[in-house]
Amino acid sequence: MATFTIGTLADQAGVHIETIRYYERRGLLRDPPRSVAGYRQYSATDLWRLQFIARAKQMGFTLAEIGGLVGADTDSTADSVLALARSKIAALEVRQRAIEDTRARLLRLIEVCADPGNEDCTALRLTS
């Protein structure tokens, strides 16, 4: 089985070496075995795990949540993954509604302020 040094693993995963060390401290990656010379030796599984962490972060999962999914002491099941994903979707929907509300208010402000003589818009000017 092929092994990677920390530098090679970092290059393959597109992360910094310190990110790998940090993930080890957080328990997201196992403490790797070492060569006789003391170099960390990572496997293809470690590369997959780093890639999974990156994909999960892109989906909005926190490192704590990812740790619950892939950490060394995890007992996550498909049901727990589904529950977490559903929770993320619900949170995104709340944020999306808030963004849409803010967008609507900004569009109304633009509409009001498009008329230079409109008193409602000039009231927004700050005085010194």
C-alpha positions, 0 to 999 in steps of 0.5 A: 500500500502506498504511503504519503508524506505530510507534504505529499498528502497536503499537495494531493488534498489541496491543503496546507501542512498545518491544516493536516496537523490541526485536523490531527489535533481535532481528531478529524484525522488519525495520528499516523504511523511514522517511518523509522526516520520519524516521518508521518506516513499517510494512506489513501484513506487519509487522503479520502478523509481530507477530501471528504472534510473539504466537501463537507465544509463546502456544504456548510458543515462545521469542523465539530459537525464533521468530527461527529461524522468522521472523527475517531470516536464517532458512531455516526449512522446514516440516520444521524447524517440525514438528521444533520443534513436536514438541519443544515437545509432548514438553517439555509432556508431560514437564511435564504428567507432573511436574505430575500427580505433584505433584498426586497427592502433594498429594492424598495429603498432604491425605488424610493431614492430613485426620485431625487425629490423624495423626502423619504430618501433625503431623510436618510442622509447623515448630518455632521 
